[in-house]
Amino acid sequence: MVVPVAGITLGIVQGRMGEIWISIAMVLTALAGALLAFLIYPASATRSPSRTTAPGCAA
């Protein structure tokens, strides 16, 4: 939570919050966080411990 708050604070201080690329970057970052939180992390938590390395890699 520190990174988004720091980014928004800096954007406000620099007067750049109205720029479209800032808004797009924030939306894309939020989507990536949601994907990580709701799809990737739960899938990795349910995987068996023996499948933590890629096939063919020595453990």
LUMDRENNU-301958 format. One line per 3 residues: number of its first residue (from 1); their letters; for each residue z, x, y of N, C-alpha, C. Coordinates in pm, 1 decimal, padded with zeros to 6 digits, always signed. Layout:
N
NUM) a) Z X Y Z X Y Z X Y; ...
END
This chain:
59
1) mvv) +00000.0 +00080.6 -00120.0 +00000.0 +00000.0 +00000.0 +00000.0 +00084.7 +00126.1; +00034.5 +00210.5 +00114.4 +00039.4 +00296.5 +00232.4 -00100.6 +00322.2 +00287.5; -00197.0 +00344.7 +00199.8 -00332.8 +00379.4 +00244.9 -00397.7 +00265.9 +00324.6
4) pva) -00396.9 +00140.8 +00275.6 -00457.9 +00035.3 +00357.6 -00387.6 +00014.9 +00491.3; -00255.0 +00022.0 +00490.7 -00180.8 +00003.9 +00616.0 -00214.0 +00115.9 +00713.8; -00219.8 +00239.6 +00664.3 -00254.1 +00352.3 +00751.4 -00396.9 +00338.0 +00804.4
7) git) -00489.6 +00296.1 +00718.6 -00628.4 +00278.5 +00761.4 -00644.1 +00170.9 +00866.7; -00576.9 +00058.4 +00846.5 -00584.5 -00050.4 +00944.7 -00519.1 -00006.8 +01075.7; -00407.1 +00061.1 +01066.3 -00339.2 +00109.0 +01187.2 -00428.1 +00204.3 +01266.1
10) lgi) -00490.1 +00298.9 +01196.7 -00579.6 +00393.0 +01265.7 -00701.1 +00321.4 +01325.1; -00754.3 +00223.4 +01251.8 -00866.8 +00146.6 +01304.4 -00832.0 +00073.5 +01431.7; -00711.3 +00017.1 +01436.7 -00666.9 -00053.9 +01556.6 -00646.7 +00043.7 +01671.2
13) vqg) -00580.2 +00157.1 +01643.3 -00552.6 +00256.0 +01747.3 -00682.2 +00310.5 +01806.4; -00782.4 +00333.6 +01720.8 -00909.3 +00389.7 +01767.8 -01003.9 +00283.4 +01821.9; -00966.5 +00156.9 +01811.7 -01050.8 +00049.1 +01861.6 -01175.2 +00025.6 +01778.9
16) rmg) -01167.9 +00048.8 +01648.8 -01285.1 +00036.1 +01562.7 -01279.3 -00083.0 +01467.6; -01180.3 -00168.3 +01478.5 -01165.9 -00279.1 +01383.8 -01278.3 -00382.1 +01395.6; -01349.7 -00383.8 +01505.6 -01458.8 -00478.4 +01522.9 -01590.1 -00432.8 +01462.2
19) eiw) -01596.1 -00309.5 +01416.3 -01720.6 -00257.4 +01360.2 -01741.0 -00311.9 +01218.6; -01863.2 -00350.6 +01187.5 -01893.6 -00417.1 +01061.2 -01867.3 -00326.9 +00940.1; -01891.5 -00197.8 +00952.1 -01873.2 -00110.2 +00836.4 -01726.0 -00098.7 +00798.4
22) isi) -01636.3 -00115.8 +00894.4 -01492.7 -00115.8 +00864.7 -01458.8 -00238.2 +00780.6; -01510.5 -00353.2 +00820.2 -01485.0 -00476.9 +00745.2 -01543.1 -00469.6 +00605.2; -01664.2 -00418.4 +00592.7 -01727.8 -00405.8 +00461.5 -01648.9 -00310.0 +00372.4
25) amv) -01604.3 -00199.4 +00428.1 -01526.2 -00102.8 +00351.1 -01394.9 -00163.6 +00303.2; -01330.0 -00243.3 +00388.4 -01204.0 -00306.1 +00348.2 -01226.3 -00408.4 +00237.1; -01333.4 -00485.9 +00245.8 -01363.3 -00584.4 +00141.7 -01395.5 -00515.0 +00009.8
28) lta) -01477.9 -00411.1 +00013.9 -01511.8 -00338.6 -00107.7 -01389.5 -00271.4 -00170.3; -01301.5 -00219.3 -00088.0 -01179.6 -00158.0 -00138.1 -01088.9 -00262.1 -00203.0; -01078.6 -00379.4 -00142.5 -00997.8 -00487.3 -00200.5 -01056.2 -00532.9 -00333.7
31) lag) -01188.0 -00542.8 -00342.3 -01252.2 -00580.5 -00468.4 -01228.4 -00475.3 -00576.7; -01236.6 -00349.2 -00540.1 -01211.2 -00242.0 -00636.6 -01066.2 -00245.8 -00684.8; -00972.9 -00271.5 -00594.1 -00832.7 -00282.2 -00632.1 -00807.9 -00399.8 -00725.1
34) all) -00871.0 -00513.7 -00696.9 -00856.4 -00630.5 -00783.2 -00915.5 -00604.3 -00921.1; -01031.0 -00539.9 -00926.4 -01092.7 -00504.8 -01053.4 -01002.0 -00413.7 -01134.5; -00945.7 -00315.6 -01070.1 -00853.9 -00224.1 -01136.4 -00728.8 -00296.4 -01185.4
37) afl) -00671.0 -00379.8 -01101.6 -00545.3 -00446.7 -01135.0 -00560.4 -00553.0 -01242.7; -00670.3 -00628.4 -01239.2 -00682.0 -00743.3 -01328.3 -00770.2 -00722.0 -01450.2; -00858.3 -00623.3 -01448.0 -00947.5 -00603.2 -01562.5 -00928.5 -00469.0 -01631.4
40) iyp) -00929.3 -00361.7 -01556.6 -00927.3 -00229.0 -01617.5 -00789.2 -00193.4 -01669.3; -00686.0 -00208.6 -01587.3 -00551.0 -00170.3 -01630.8 -00502.2 -00254.0 -01749.3; -00515.7 -00387.4 -01748.0 -00469.4 -00464.0 -01864.2 -00545.3 -00428.2 -01993.0
43) asa) -00673.0 -00398.9 -01981.5 -00750.1 -00361.4 -02100.1 -00703.1 -00228.6 -02156.3; -00667.9 -00135.0 -02069.8 -00621.0 -00005.3 -02118.1 -00479.4 -00014.6 -02173.4; -00400.5 -00109.3 -02125.3 -00263.4 -00125.2 -02174.3 -00260.8 -00185.3 -02314.2
46) trs) -00363.3 -00262.6 -02350.8 -00366.1 -00324.9 -02483.1 -00436.5 -00239.1 -02586.6; -00497.6 -00129.4 -02544.8 -00566.8 -00040.6 -02637.0 -00464.9 +00035.0 -02721.6; -00499.3 +00060.2 -02847.5 -00406.2 +00131.5 -02935.3 -00395.2 +00277.1 -02890.7
49) psr) -00277.8 +00339.1 -02908.6 -00257.7 +00477.2 -02864.1 -00352.0 +00577.6 -02930.6; -00401.3 +00549.6 -03048.7 -00488.5 +00643.6 -03117.9 -00628.6 +00648.1 -03057.6; -00663.0 +00555.8 -02969.5 -00796.1 +00551.2 -02910.2 -00795.1 +00594.8 -02765.4
52) tta) -00705.1 +00684.5 -02728.3 -00695.5 +00725.5 -02588.6 -00794.5 +00834.1 -02551.3; -00855.6 +00900.3 -02648.4 -00955.5 +01003.7 -02617.8 -01093.0 +00955.0 -02654.8; -01191.9 +01014.5 -02595.4 -01329.7 +00975.9 -02621.4 -01369.1 +01020.5 -02761.6
55) pgc) -01459.0 +00947.5 -02825.5 -01503.8 +00987.5 -02959.5 -01564.1 +01127.3 -02957.4; -01527.5 +01206.2 -03053.5 -01580.2 +01341.9 -03063.5 -01498.9 +01444.1 -02988.6; -01399.9 +01404.1 -02911.6 -01316.5 +01497.1 -02836.3 -01191.2 +01529.8 -02917.8
58) aa) -01152.7 +01653.5 -02915.1 -01031.4 +01693.4 -02986.0 -00909.3 +01647.0 -02907.2; -00812.1 +01598.9 -02979.5 -00691.1 +01550.2 -02912.5 -00590.4 +01660.1 -02893.8
END
